[in-house]
Amino acid sequence: MNVLLCSIKTLKGLYDISGVEVGQHFYWQIGSFQVHAQVLITSWVVIAILLGSAIIAVRNPQTIPTDGQNFFEYVLEFIRDVSKTQIGEEYGPWVPFIGTMFLFIFVSNWSGALLPWKIIQLPHGELAAPTNDINTTVALALLTSVAYFYAGLTKKGLGYFGKYIQPTPILLPINILEDFTKPLSLSFRLFGNILADELVVVVLVSLVPLVVPIPVMFLGLFTSGIQALIFATLAAAYIGESMEGHH
């Protein structure tokens, strides 16, 4: 009973975290629902960029690849390598999921540095990278949690829950808590790094508007890519861990 209550409290904590706000926000009222418009607008832009790139990539494939086709094939091979390394030989069905996570986070992070969001005026708040909002990172982390639970259950059935009493039933509460802290660590790591990067650039631009912010912006682009890779790698590792013993 205590374990169940602890799990319920942890889930409630995740729900409360999804409502955390940093700064002012612009909302749309749709019926009885209040929708976070800033995140939706920037997420739609990122999704449009990804869909447009995918359409261009598959529109007219050549036997002798063009430079653009080579680039997209390299990205696909890179995602396959990450998935295979972390999941194992049964990585195939998970490539779309890991690839979607990596590309969405990567483009979202870079959009915060490269797209001039600030020129779009809103009644409240301002536009920024989707991953600059805790709601987005928590949603991505919860999707990852659903994915690795699904992977474990489809591979092992109800026997998947046997891992919670390994190597000894005494560790049951800790093993349960571990699964609930995984999405927390994923979401806060991504959110904190992207928010800190954008805040540092804003502060430096306000203090020294010419030369100094440029190297920091390039460093931000590099770390943004690394954060996307870390998130995708950990997501694949969690899925591989849930399927462990069946590679």
Disulfide bonds with the S-S distance in Angstrom:
none
